[in-house]
Amino acid sequence: MKVTVVGQGYVGLPLAIASSEAGFTVFGLDNNDEKIAVLKSGKSIIEDISSEVIKKGVNSTLYTPTTDQSKISDSDLILICVPTPLSSKHKPDLSALISATTTVGKNLKAEALVIVESTIEPGTCRNILLPILLKESGLKLGDFELAYSPERIDPTNKKWDISNTPKLVAGLTASAANRAKEFYAKFIESITICSSLEIAETAKLLENSFRLVNISFINELAIFCQKIDIDISEVISAAATKPYGFMPFYPSVGVGGHCIPVDPIYLANAAKAVGAPSRFIELADQINQEMPGYFVGRAEEKLGGLKAKKVLVVGVSYKPNVADVRESPVEALINGLKQKGAQVSWHDDLVKEWKGEKSVTLSSDFDLAIVATPHDYLDLKKLGEVPILNTRGSI
Ligand SMILES: NC(=O)c1ccc[n+]([C@@H]2O[C@H](COP(=O)([O-])OP(=O)(O)OC[C@H]3O[C@@H](n4cnc5c(N)ncnc54)[C@H](O)[C@@H]3O)[C@@H](O)[C@H]2O)c1
């Protein structure tokens, strides 16, 4: 069976590799020429997949990175894994997904199965993507099949990977769901079929909204703990001794990445469209966006003002041990510090270069260091006597 995975990023690349390792002939299609050239040369572009694995896939000819859209017409199965970010107005931006679906439609052959993995609002597959596929392909309903299967990948997670993380699938028809399940079962241990596309679409939004709401809540609690001078980490550890009904979440400068700050806005948007409330999400989003400003205030307090103070921000990616800076709350932190007159530098050996600036080395040449993203490799001893503001705790 031939498979095309549209989008070779954090979701599409591991999926393309896993399915090629399961024996499928896989085309990794992306519209980013540079990315495809790097992959063709046998180099990886994400932390979780080594260059050896890419090389092995390319050499075996089971994995072919390509920009050639005609590979779709040669494929029995097409998986769509393109970004679904927010627009500059903080609203769902489906432009990449619509463009990718249009490309798939134009090249779709009869009897193919299309599986969408991008995170979307309930109804998107049925009401937006299906009509595009029908119009662009000229095929009739029933000539091809459509399924949805949200991705749950957690970059750098050593315990839960693509094969042991349970997967949800749903189909426009029962046969589409069964075909999708059969495909994933070749390399994923546990697969659950949902009764409709909308159930699977909403389940993904629930998972990530649950995280945003709880992380924002713990961030609010961390502010309280700081005010009464107790350690939030100890409070969380104490509460986590309860064996049921509690799940720990940890404080930070805010959530980032392509999922947690973004997907709940898709849910809130969908709720608004039908007149249902989404107050938890709106409040959590607001608290999340206020966190960088809170730490700017803490830094100001610590130094008695920030004007001309040399501040080092340590770690700028959205979470430890990744180089991904999408939606990183550290950008707002740096901007906030600069607005108060601080001379801000940042250190992050994983990111190296960001927004036209380069990572500086860790040294004692600063008035304050703010640990925003604590990568494992960091050796904070190199800061010498520089006072540290830790965004992952309350003291
Ligand atoms: N990153 C995660 O941890 C994660 C986890 C679960 C779900 N998701 C969801 O998966 C989807 C993809 O996210 P990602 O993190 O892999 O994004 P990404 O930016 O890492 O990768 C997407 C790739 O798609 C390519 N692309 C964009 N438009 C295209 C088009 N029209 N044709 C061909 N290629 C195109 C881009 O060049 C890019 O390489 C999103 O909906 C996201 O919400 C992401």
The ligand as a Tripos MOL2 file, in Angstrom:
@<TRIPOS>MOLECULE
LIG
   44    48     1     0     0
SMALL
NO_CHARGES

@<TRIPOS>ATOM
      1 N1          3.4720   19.5580   17.5350 N.am      1 LIG1
      2 C1          2.7740   18.7940   18.3390 C.2       1 LIG1
      3 O1          3.2680   18.4130   19.3780 O.2       1 LIG1
      4 C2          1.3480   18.3710   17.9710 C.ar      1 LIG1
      5 C3          0.7280   17.3900   18.7570 C.ar      1 LIG1
      6 C4         -0.5540   16.9600   18.4420 C.ar      1 LIG1
      7 C5         -1.2310   17.5390   17.3580 C.ar      1 LIG1
      8 N2         -0.6380   18.5240   16.6070 N.ar      1 LIG1
      9 C6         -1.4040   19.0630   15.4690 C.3       1 LIG1
     10 O2         -0.8750   18.5150   14.2610 O.3       1 LIG1
     11 C7         -0.9280   19.4700   13.2130 C.3       1 LIG1
     12 C8          0.4710   19.6720   12.6260 C.3       1 LIG1
     13 O3          1.3180   20.2270   13.6240 O.3       1 LIG1
     14 P1          2.9080   20.1400   13.5630 P.3       1 LIG1
     15 O4          3.3840   20.5070   14.9200 O.co2     1 LIG1
     16 O5          3.3340   18.8590   12.9610 O.co2     1 LIG1
     17 O6          3.2290   21.3260   12.5380 O.3       1 LIG1
     18 P2          4.6590   21.6240   11.8600 P.3       1 LIG1
     19 O7          4.6580   23.0810   11.5510 O.co2     1 LIG1
     20 O8          5.7700   21.0440   12.6740 O.co2     1 LIG1
     21 O9          4.5950   20.8000   10.5050 O.3       1 LIG1
     22 C9          3.6640   21.0530    9.5120 C.3       1 LIG1
     23 C10         4.3180   20.8940    8.1540 C.3       1 LIG1
     24 O10         3.3070   21.0810    7.1660 O.3       1 LIG1
     25 C11         3.9000   21.7480    6.0540 C.3       1 LIG1
     26 N3          2.8190   22.3400    5.2680 N.ar      1 LIG1
     27 C12         2.0670   23.4080    5.5450 C.ar      1 LIG1
     28 N4          1.1450   23.6120    4.5710 N.ar      1 LIG1
     29 C13         1.3470   22.6300    3.6630 C.ar      1 LIG1
     30 C14         0.7160   22.2930    2.4380 C.ar      1 LIG1
     31 N5         -0.3160   23.0100    1.9710 N.pl3     1 LIG1
     32 N6          1.1960   21.2460    1.7400 N.ar      1 LIG1
     33 C15         2.2390   20.5160    2.1980 C.ar      1 LIG1
     34 N7          2.8540   20.7800    3.3680 N.ar      1 LIG1
     35 C16         2.4170   21.8240    4.0850 C.ar      1 LIG1
     36 C17         4.8520   22.7420    6.6780 C.3       1 LIG1
     37 O11         5.8500   23.1420    5.7720 O.3       1 LIG1
     38 C18         5.4030   21.9280    7.8580 C.3       1 LIG1
     39 O12         6.6030   21.2550    7.5110 O.3       1 LIG1
     40 C19        -1.5400   20.7230   13.8120 C.3       1 LIG1
     41 O13        -2.9290   20.7250   13.5790 O.3       1 LIG1
     42 C20        -1.2870   20.5520   15.3000 C.3       1 LIG1
     43 O14        -2.2340   21.2440   16.0890 O.3       1 LIG1
     44 C21         0.6500   18.9380   16.8820 C.ar      1 LIG1
@<TRIPOS>BOND
     1     1     2 1
     2     2     3 2
     3     2     4 1
     4     4     5 ar
     5     4    44 ar
     6     5     6 ar
     7     6     7 ar
     8     7     8 ar
     9     8     9 1
    10     8    44 ar
    11     9    10 1
    12     9    42 1
    13    10    11 1
    14    11    12 1
    15    11    40 1
    16    12    13 1
    17    13    14 1
    18    14    15 2
    19    14    16 1
    20    14    17 1
    21    17    18 1
    22    18    19 2
    23    18    20 1
    24    18    21 1
    25    21    22 1
    26    22    23 1
    27    23    24 1
    28    23    38 1
    29    24    25 1
    30    25    26 1
    31    25    36 1
    32    26    27 ar
    33    26    35 ar
    34    27    28 ar
    35    28    29 ar
    36    29    30 ar
    37    29    35 ar
    38    30    31 1
    39    30    32 ar
    40    32    33 ar
    41    33    34 ar
    42    34    35 ar
    43    36    37 1
    44    36    38 1
    45    38    39 1
    46    40    41 1
    47    40    42 1
    48    42    43 1
@<TRIPOS>SUBSTRUCTURE
     1 LIG1         1 GROUP 0 **** ****
